Amino acid sequence: MISVFNIIKNLNNFIWGIPLASILMGTHLFFSIRLKFVQKKIFKGIKLSITKSEGGEGDTSRFGSLATTLAATLGTGNIIGVSTAVALGGPGAIFWCWITGFLGMATTYSESYLSFLYRIKNRDKSFSGGPMHVLANGLNAKLLAKMYCFFTLLAAYGVGCSTQSNAITETTSRLWGLSPYFVALVISLVTGFAIIGGIKSISNICTKLVPFMGLLYLLACSYILIQNYTYIIPAIKLIVGSAFMPRAAMGGFVASSIKTAARYGIARGLFTNESGLGTAGIAAASSKTQTPKEQALVSMSATFWDTVVMCAITGLVIVTNIIRYPNSIHKYSIGELTNAAFMQIPHIGELLLGVSVILFALATLVGWSFFGEKAVEFLFGKEGIKTYHTCYIVMVFVGGILPLELVWEMTDLINALMIPPNLISLWFLQKKIHS
């Protein structure tokens, strides 16, 4: 197992080096400039997301499609992912994670615009879309479309299943001493019941779960930042400074280079907001919206909430806590730095974080199941969905008992595979995208 882990880690260090990071960030920056920084329309996107669409065709409401996207992205990446980014890449990783989110909003806009533009209406009057349909119908690149679907299927078993179920079993084991095998079995069954109803069932669950879990987590983080208010400015200075200047080990932080900070910040930022992966477009295609532009603005707001807001707040919580208590970084494992900060909330801090992790992870398990389902539908037709659901539920169990570090390294590798086909569709069809 150790040799496999080392191989995957070394491969990730190569893949997530300067070339891929530059291509990804270059794409974010290019579309930000080309669309005249469409990020400035974020408040319009937020307003549209909670406004009922008049006359649009689709399977879910605009808020339903946003909630599905947020359920898939507002997962453990916002808690454990940010923690591992700081532990492995230093505080500068938070800056690169945030930049990935801010610039990535334009890429999410572009992905969702094209996915809505090239979506198809099935015989049962449901809608299907996403990068695979953009590649197949917009570029006539059916082989690339199938490759993207295959990688999406792998990601569903990795991002959607393994990292999330692993986070739940780690949390329940730490809080209540429950067996990972028992917990993995329970969440497999819960996930199975949740996803069996398809997109409408998934959308209904996500619409109810996402606002509650997001508010709960933000309130807890706000309490911690109030306690650490004198360290907020020093934390911001350290985060920005570490992003552009190599840092020796100091104040509890590990030594880190600019490359290391960027590698983990960009990788974790991509993991949590998925800008560049194209998954937001899969959910966007099912929305009852009249125009691609409106839906793209709604979908873009998911990246805003997920990374620009949630990951930034988590990062500040972690860094301010480490500055205040330098030894905390040595007392906790790489995935538990957020837990160290939540210990500041008397009596219920650890419980609050544990509940947040479980809710976030369950939401992602449900949301990502839909992305994988659409990939299977494209590859094998609707008759392949039942088999996919069975495999998905099995992988929920398997992911719950795998080592944490191996799970995250596998996730980084799978994410990297999804990027090239999706970016090809964006670059070749860029003239179709309007802001």
C-alpha positions in Angstrom: 0.0 0.0 0.0 2.9 2.4 0.8 4.5 1.8 -2.6 1.2 2.5 -4.4 0.7 5.7 -2.3 4.2 6.9 -3.2 3.7 6.2 -6.9 0.4 8.2 -6.9 1.9 11.0 -4.9 5.0 11.3 -7.2 2.7 11.2 -10.2 0.6 14.0 -8.7 3.6 16.1 -8.0 4.5 15.9 -11.7 1.0 16.4 -13.1 0.2 19.2 -10.7 3.5 20.9 -11.4 3.9 24.1 -13.3 2.4 23.0 -16.7 -1.1 21.9 -15.5 -1.4 24.6 -12.9 -0.4 27.2 -15.5 -2.9 25.8 -18.1 -5.7 25.8 -15.5 -5.0 29.2 -14.0 -4.4 30.5 -17.5 -7.8 29.3 -18.6 -9.4 31.0 -15.6 -7.6 34.2 -16.3 -8.3 34.1 -20.1 -12.1 33.7 -19.7 -12.2 36.3 -16.9 -10.6 38.8 -19.3 -12.6 37.6 -22.4 -15.9 37.9 -20.5 -14.9 41.3 -19.1 -14.7 39.9 -15.6 -18.1 38.4 -15.5 -17.5 37.9 -11.7 -18.8 41.5 -11.2 -22.3 40.1 -12.0 -22.2 37.7 -9.1 -25.0 39.5 -7.2 -27.2 39.2 -10.3 -26.4 35.5 -10.4 -27.3 35.1 -6.7 -30.6 37.0 -7.3 -31.5 34.8 -10.3 -30.8 31.7 -8.2 -33.6 32.4 -5.8 -36.0 33.8 -8.5 -38.4 31.5 -10.2 -37.8 31.2 -13.9 -40.7 31.9 -16.2 -41.3 29.6 -19.1 -38.0 27.7 -19.0 -37.9 23.9 -19.7 -36.0 21.5 -17.5 -36.1 19.0 -14.7 -35.3 21.2 -11.7 -35.7 24.8 -10.6 -32.7 27.2 -10.9 -32.2 27.0 -7.2 -32.4 23.2 -7.4 -29.7 23.0 -10.0 -27.5 25.4 -7.8 -28.2 23.3 -4.7 -27.2 20.1 -6.6 -23.9 21.8 -7.7 -23.3 23.1 -4.2 -24.1 19.8 -2.6 -21.4 18.2 -4.9 -18.8 21.0 -4.2 -19.6 22.0 -0.6 -18.1 18.9 0.7 -15.2 17.9 2.8 -12.9 19.9 0.6 -14.1 23.0 2.4 -13.1 21.6 5.7 -10.6 18.7 5.4 -9.3 19.8 2.0 -8.4 23.3 3.2 -6.8 21.7 6.3 -4.6 19.4 4.2 -3.7 22.3 1.9 -2.4 24.3 4.9 -0.6 21.4 6.5 1.2 20.3 3.3 1.5 23.6 1.4 1.7 26.2 4.2 -0.6 29.2 4.7 0.2 30.5 1.1 -1.9 27.6 -0.2 -5.0 29.4 1.0 -4.3 32.4 -1.3 -3.9 30.1 -4.3 -7.1 28.2 -3.3 -9.0 31.6 -3.1 -7.6 32.8 -6.5 -8.6 29.5 -8.1 -12.1 30.2 -6.9 -12.3 33.9 -7.9 -10.9 33.4 -11.4 -12.6 30.0 -11.7 -16.0 31.7 -11.6 -15.5 32.7 -15.2 -14.6 29.2 -16.2 -17.7 27.8 -14.4 -19.8 30.4 -16.2 -18.3 29.3 -19.5 -18.8 25.5 -18.8 -22.4 26.0 -17.7 -23.2 28.3 -20.7 -22.0 25.7 -23.2 -23.6 22.8 -21.4 -27.0 24.5 -21.4 -26.6 25.6 -25.0 -25.8 22.0 -26.2 -28.1 20.1 -23.8 -30.5 17.5 -25.3 -34.1 16.6 -24.5 -34.5 12.8 -24.0 -37.5 10.7 -25.0 -38.8 10.8 -21.5 -38.7 14.6 -21.7 -35.8 14.8 -19.2 -32.7 16.9 -20.1 -29.1 15.9 -20.3 -26.0 18.0 -20.8 -22.5 18.7 -19.7 -19.1 18.7 -21.3 -19.7 15.3 -23.0 -22.6 16.7 -24.9 -20.6 19.9 -25.7 -17.8 17.8 -27.1 -20.2 15.4 -29.0 -22.6 18.0 -30.3 -20.5 21.1 -30.5 -17.2 19.7 -31.7 -18.3 16.3 -33.0 -15.5 14.9 -30.9 -17.3 11.8 -29.7 -14.1 10.0 -28.6 -13.2 12.9 -26.3 -16.8 12.9 -25.0 -16.5 9.3 -24.1 -13.1 9.8 -22.5 -14.6 12.7 -20.4 -17.5 10.4 -19.3 -15.1 7.7 -18.3 -13.0 10.1 -16.2 -16.2 11.5 -14.7 -17.2 8.0 -13.7 -13.8 7.5 -12.0 -14.2 10.8 -10.3 -17.7 9.9 -9.0 -16.1 6.9 -7.3 -13.3 9.0 -6.0 -14.4 12.6 -5.4 -18.1 11.6 -4.9 -17.6 8.4 -2.9 -14.2 7.8 -1.4 -13.2 11.2 0.1 -16.7 11.8 1.5 -17.4 8.5 3.1 -13.8 8.5 4.4 -14.4 11.8 6.1 -17.6 10.5 7.7 -15.9 7.4 9.1 -12.9 9.4 10.4 -15.3 11.8 12.1 -17.6 9.2 13.7 -14.6 7.1 14.8 -13.0 10.1 16.5 -16.1 11.5 18.1 -18.0 8.3 19.1 -15.5 5.5 18.6 -17.7 3.8 16.0 -16.3 1.2 13.7 -15.5 2.5 10.2 -16.9 -0.7 8.7 -20.3 -0.2 10.5 -20.5 3.5 9.6 -19.5 2.9 6.0 -22.2 0.3 5.7 -24.8 2.7 7.1 -23.9 5.6 4.8 -23.9 3.2 1.9 -27.5 2.4 2.6 -28.5 6.0 3.3 -26.9 7.1 0.0 -28.7 4.3 -1.9 -32.1 5.4 -0.7 -31.4 9.0 -1.5 -30.2 8.6 -5.1 -32.7 6.0 -6.2 -35.3 8.7 -7.2 -33.0 10.4 -9.7 -32.4 14.1 -10.2 -35.7 15.3 -8.8 -35.2 13.4 -5.6 -31.5 14.5 -5.4 -32.6 18.1 -6.1 -35.2 18.1 -3.3 -32.7 16.7 -0.8 -30.0 19.2 -1.7 -32.4 22.1 -1.7 -33.3 21.4 1.9 -29.8 20.3 3.1 -27.5 22.8 1.6 -28.8 26.1 3.1 -29.0 24.5 6.6 -25.5 23.0 6.6 -23.9 26.1 5.1 -25.5 28.5 7.7 -24.5 26.2 10.6 -20.9 26.0 9.5 -20.6 29.8 8.8 -22.1 30.7 12.2 -19.5 28.4 13.9 -16.6 29.9 11.9 -17.8 33.4 12.7 -17.7 32.7 16.4 -14.1 31.5 16.1 -13.0 34.5 14.1 -14.6 36.8 16.7 -12.5 35.0 19.3 -9.4 35.4 17.1 -10.1 38.9 15.8 -6.6 40.3 16.8 -5.0 37.6 14.6 -7.1 38.2 11.4 -4.9 40.9 9.9 -1.6 39.0 10.7 -3.1 35.9 9.2 -4.1 37.6 5.9 -0.6 39.1 5.6 1.0 35.7 6.2 -1.3 34.0 3.7 -0.6 36.5 1.0 3.1 36.7 1.8 3.6 33.0 1.8 2.0 32.7 -1.6 4.8 34.6 -3.2 7.8 34.0 -1.0 9.3 30.8 0.3 8.9 30.3 4.0 11.1 28.5 6.5 9.3 26.7 9.3 7.9 29.3 11.6 5.2 29.8 14.2 4.0 26.2 14.0 3.9 26.2 10.2 5.9 23.7 8.1 8.4 25.1 5.6 7.0 25.6 2.2 8.0 26.7 -1.3 6.0 28.8 -3.7 5.5 25.8 -5.9 4.3 23.6 -3.0 1.9 26.3 -1.8 0.5 26.7 -5.4 0.4 22.9 -6.0 -1.8 22.2 -2.9 -3.8 25.4 -3.1 -4.8 25.0 -6.7 -5.4 21.3 -6.3 -7.6 21.7 -3.3 -9.3 24.8 -4.8 -10.1 22.7 -7.9 -11.3 19.8 -5.8 -13.8 22.0 -3.9 -15.2 24.3 -6.6 -14.5 22.0 -9.6 -14.0 24.9 -12.0 -12.3 23.3 -15.0 -13.8 19.9 -14.4 -17.1 20.8 -16.1 -19.4 19.2 -13.5 -21.4 22.4 -12.9 -22.5 22.2 -16.5 -24.0 18.8 -15.9 -26.3 20.2 -13.2 -27.0 23.4 -15.2 -28.4 21.4 -18.1 -31.3 20.2 -16.0 -32.4 23.6 -14.9 -35.7 25.3 -15.9 -34.1 28.4 -17.3 -34.8 30.3 -20.5 -31.3 31.4 -21.6 -27.8 30.0 -21.3 -26.6 33.4 -19.9 -29.0 33.3 -17.0 -28.1 29.7 -16.1 -24.4 30.4 -16.4 -24.7 33.3 -13.9 -26.6 31.0 -11.5 -24.0 28.3 -11.8 -21.2 30.8 -11.3 -22.6 31.7 -7.9 -21.8 28.1 -6.7 -18.1 28.7 -7.2 -18.5 32.0 -5.3 -20.1 30.5 -2.3 -18.0 27.4 -2.3 -14.5 28.8 -2.6 -14.5 32.6 -2.5 -16.6 32.5 0.7 -16.4 29.1 2.4 -12.8 28.1 1.7 -11.5 31.6 2.5 -13.3 31.6 5.9 -12.1 28.1 6.7 -8.5 29.1 5.8 -8.7 32.2 8.1 -10.1 30.1 10.9 -7.2 27.6 10.6 -4.4 30.2 10.2 -5.6 32.5 12.9 -5.8 29.6 15.3 -2.3 28.3 14.5 -0.9 31.8 15.0 -2.6 32.0 18.3 -1.7 28.4 19.3 1.5 27.5 17.3 1.7 24.0 18.8 -1.7 23.0 17.5 -0.3 22.1 14.1 1.9 19.4 15.7 -0.9 17.9 17.9 -3.3 17.2 15.0 -3.0 15.2 11.8 -3.0 16.9 8.4 -6.8 16.6 8.1 -7.6 17.9 11.6 -6.4 21.5 11.7 -10.0 22.8 11.4 -10.9 20.5 14.3 -8.2 22.2 16.4 -9.7 25.6 15.7 -13.2 24.4 16.5 -12.0 23.4 19.9 -12.3 27.1 20.8 -16.1 26.7 20.9 -16.8 25.6 24.4 -18.3 22.1 25.0 -19.8 21.7 21.5 -17.0 22.8 19.1 -15.9 19.3 18.1 -19.4 18.1 17.8 -20.4 21.1 15.6 -17.5 20.4 13.3 -18.3 16.7 13.2 -21.9 17.3 12.3 -20.8 19.8 9.6 -18.4 17.3 8.1 -21.1 14.5 8.1 -23.7 16.8 6.5 -21.3 18.2 3.9 -20.1 14.7 3.0 -23.6 13.3 2.7 -24.6 16.1 0.5 -21.6 15.5 -1.8 -22.3 11.8 -1.9 -25.8 12.6 -3.2 -24.9 15.4 -5.6 -21.9 13.6 -7.2 -24.0 10.5 -7.8 -26.0 12.5 -10.4 -22.8 13.5 -12.3 -21.7 9.9 -12.5 -25.2 8.9 -13.5 -25.2 11.3 -16.5 -21.8 9.9 -17.6 -23.1 6.4 -17.5 -26.2 7.4 -19.4 -24.1 8.9 -22.2 -21.8 5.8 -22.4 -24.3 3.0 -21.9 -27.8 4.5 -22.0 -30.3 4.5 -19.1 -30.1 0.8 -18.8 -26.7 1.1 -17.2 -27.8 3.4 -14.4 -28.9 0.6 -12.0 -25.6 -1.1 -12.3 -23.9 2.2 -11.7 -26.0 2.9 -8.6 -24.9 -0.5 -7.2 -21.2 0.1 -7.9 -21.5 3.6 -6.4 -23.0 2.3 -3.2 -20.2 -0.3 -2.9 -17.6 2.4 -3.4 -19.1 4.5 -0.7 -18.4 1.6 1.6 -14.8 0.9 0.3 -13.9 4.6 0.5 -14.9 4.7 4.2 -12.2 2.2 5.1 -9.3 3.4 3.0 -6.4 5.5 4.5 -7.0 9.3 4.3 -3.8 10.4 2.5 -4.2 7.7 -0.2 -7.8 8.8 -0.8 -6.8 12.4 -1.3 -3.9 11.7 -3.6 -6.1 9.4 -5.7 -8.7 12.3 -5.9 -6.1 14.7 -7.1 -5.0 12.3 -9.9 -8.6 11.7 -11.0 -9.4 15.4 -11.1 -6.4 16.0 -13.3 -7.7 13.5 -15.9 -11.0 15.3 -16.3 -9.4 18.7 -17.1 -8.0 18.2 -20.7 -11.2 17.1 -22.5 -13.3 19.8 -20.8 -10.8 22.6 -21.5 -10.6 21.6 -25.2 -14.3 22.2 -25.5 -14.0 25.6 -23.8 -11.2 26.8 -26.0 -12.6 25.6 -29.3 -16.1 26.9 -28.6 -15.2 30.1 -26.8 -16.9 32.3 -29.4 -20.2 30.7 -28.6 -20.0 32.1 -25.0 -21.4 35.5 -24.3 -21.6 37.5 -21.1 
